[in-house]
């Protein structure tokens, strides 16, 4: 079985900050995870 890719703490914090920014600019709670978790 393949091991899952782990995200670094820096990557997690960056994603959380992006989601927070989106919520502050008017995105809904349902939209923020979908957009911020899309592959770069």
Legacy VTK file of the C-alpha trace (Angstrom):
# vtk DataFile Version 3.0
C-alpha trace
ASCII
DATASET POLYDATA
POINTS 40 float
0.000 0.000 0.000
1.122 3.519 -0.736
1.713 5.884 2.108
-0.256 9.093 2.114
1.538 12.335 1.439
1.893 14.380 4.590
1.623 18.137 4.510
4.243 20.175 6.308
3.160 22.536 9.087
4.017 25.466 6.802
1.704 24.144 4.077
-1.131 23.692 6.564
-0.736 27.209 7.938
-0.631 28.673 4.419
-3.867 26.880 3.474
-5.588 28.021 6.659
-4.482 31.605 6.035
-5.790 31.438 2.446
-9.139 30.141 3.672
-9.355 32.858 6.310
-8.572 35.490 3.684
-11.320 34.121 1.436
-13.856 34.209 4.249
-12.901 37.824 4.972
-13.417 38.764 1.323
-16.926 37.335 1.176
-16.608 33.655 0.239
-18.984 31.298 2.011
-17.818 28.635 4.429
-18.721 25.968 1.861
-16.678 27.638 -0.901
-13.470 28.310 1.024
-12.247 24.700 1.494
-13.029 23.737 -2.086
-11.045 26.596 -3.581
-8.188 26.739 -1.061
-7.552 22.968 -1.243
-7.384 22.806 -5.017
-3.964 21.675 -6.246
-1.674 24.594 -7.099
LINES 1 41
40 0 1 2 3 4 5 6 7 8 9 10 11 12 13 14 15 16 17 18 19 20 21 22 23 24 25 26 27 28 29 30 31 32 33 34 35 36 37 38 39
